[in-house]
Amino acid sequence: MVACASTEVRIENLRNHSDETVVSLRSLLAGGATLIPDPKRRGFYELASGSLVYYIHVSPVNGNIVLLAVWPNPAGQADANQAA
């Protein structure tokens, strides 16, 4: 697992995710979120928050982050259901 803590994160949003999604990802990264490496693809990571999982690529050249996909976090939904 890799921890990321940078305030100057450049996020490329090639798939036109909502601004709210990009801001949330930026906040998670700036807060030192833990990145889970994709075992099949070098430089690709998952980042799980409470209700979402972000799939990103971190450029080895310039450190820019490309937001590739976002999906509901099944673990986060289970936690929310238990709290209700």
N, C-alpha and C positions, 0 to 999 in steps of 0.2 A: 504494500500500500504506500502511496505517495501523498504527502501533505502539501498543500499549496497555500501560500499566504503572500499575496501580492496585491497592492492597491492599484497598480497600473496595469490591469489586465485588459488586453485588446481581444474582444470577442467578435468573431465573424459569424454573422447570422445568415448563412446562405439559403436556408430553407424558410425564411420569413416567419420565424416563431414570433410570438407577441413580444412587445417591448417589456411587459411585465415578466415574462419568462427569462429574458436576457438579463434584466435587472436582478432577478432572484438568483440566477447563476453567478453573476458578478459578485453579489453579496456573499454567497456561499464560498466562493473562491477566495475572496478577500478575508474571510473569517477563518481561513485555515482548514477548509474542508478536506476530507480524506478522499483521494482518488483511488479507485480500484482498477488496476491495469487489466486490459483485455488480453487474455493469454494467447490469443491467436493473431493479434495485430499490435505491432510495436507503435507506441505513441498514442494509442487510443485508450480511453478510460471511461468508466462509469462513475457517477457521483450521485449518491442517493441522499435525498432530503426527506422530510416527513412524508409528503404525499407524492413526490415526483422522483424519477430517475432521469438524469441527464447523461447523454452519450456524447463525448467530446473527443476531439483530436488536438493534441498539443504539438505545434510545429517544433521540430528539433532545430530548425534554423533560427527562428526569431522569437519563439515562445508564444506566438499568437495562438488563441484557442478558437477552434471551429466547432460551433454547436451543430451537431448532426441530427440528434433525435431527442425527444422527451416522451416519457410514458409514465402512467400511474405506477406508484410504488406499492406493490402488493403487501409488503411488510408494513408500510405506513397506513394503508387502508385497514389492515387487521388491528393495528394499534388504535385507530380512530373508532373502530367498531367495538372494541373492548371498553373504551372510555365512555361510550354512549349508554 
